[in-house]
Amino acid sequence: MTSTVTAAAVSKNFGAYQDAAARDPVIITKNGRPRTVLIAYEDYMRLTRRDRRVDLTSSLSDNELAVIEASEMDDGLDHLNTGLTGKHAAD
């Protein structure tokens, strides 16, 4: 179970929180707000290994580009455009 502690508490007893983080993440707060997370090295390595696949549009075939250009958003998903346009879909 993830625990939440103050930065002052971690400073006073780092070894104990280091051991706790080997089992579960420890959220460290500053001024009452979450600021950092102490995690096991193995968890850190697992997170950094997650590959993001990136394909360049220049590597796509003409047929693949045509399929993408002809695609349409399903009804009811217009709200997803908000992040792209900065406007509400109803605007």
N, C-alpha and C positions, 0 to 999 in steps of 0.2 A: 504494500500500500504506500503510495506517495505521501511523503510528509512535507509540511511547510514550516520553515523556521526563519528566524531573523538572522541577518548578517552578523549581529553581535553574538548570538548564540553559537553560530558556526565558528566565529573567531575564537571564542573561549574553549570550544571542545571540537576542534576540527577532526581529530582522529575518529571520534565516535560517529560523526556525520559522514566521514569518508567511508567507514564500514557500512553505514546504513545505505549509502548510495551504491555500494556494490550489490545490494539486493534490490533496491527500488530508487527511482529518482528522488532527489531532495530539492524542493523548491525553496530558494533563498529570497527573502523579502528585504526591501529597504524602504523605510518610511511607510511601511504597511502595504507596499505593492510588490508583487512578484517581479524580480529583476533578473535572476540567474537560476540555472538548474545544475545541480551536481549529479553526474551520472557515472555509471561504471564505464571503464575504458572499453570493454567489449561492446557495450551499447553505442558508445560514440563511434567506434569503428564500423559497426553495422550501419549506422545512420549515414556516415560519410561514404560508404560503398554504394549506396543507392544511386544507380546510374540514371541519368536523364537522357533519354534518347532524343537527339536533335537531327532532323533531316533538312537539308537545304532544298529549297524549291528548285534550284538548278539541277538537282539530282533526280527529279521526278520526270517521268515520261510525259509526252504530250497527252496520252490517254488518261494518265492519272490526274494531270492538271485539269483536263476537261471535266472529269468526274467531280473534282473539288469545286470547280467554277459553277457547275450545274446543281450543286447540292443546295438544299433549302432547310431552314430551321423548322423543327416540328412546332405545331401550334401550341401555345402555352409556354414557350420558352423564350419569348421575346425579351423578358426581363434580364436574360443573360447578356444582352447587348449593352446594357447599362455600363458595365465595366470597360467596354471597348469605346463607347462614344462619349461617356461622361454625362449622358442625358438619360432621362427616363424614357422607356419605350413608348409611353403614351404621349410624350411631348411632340 
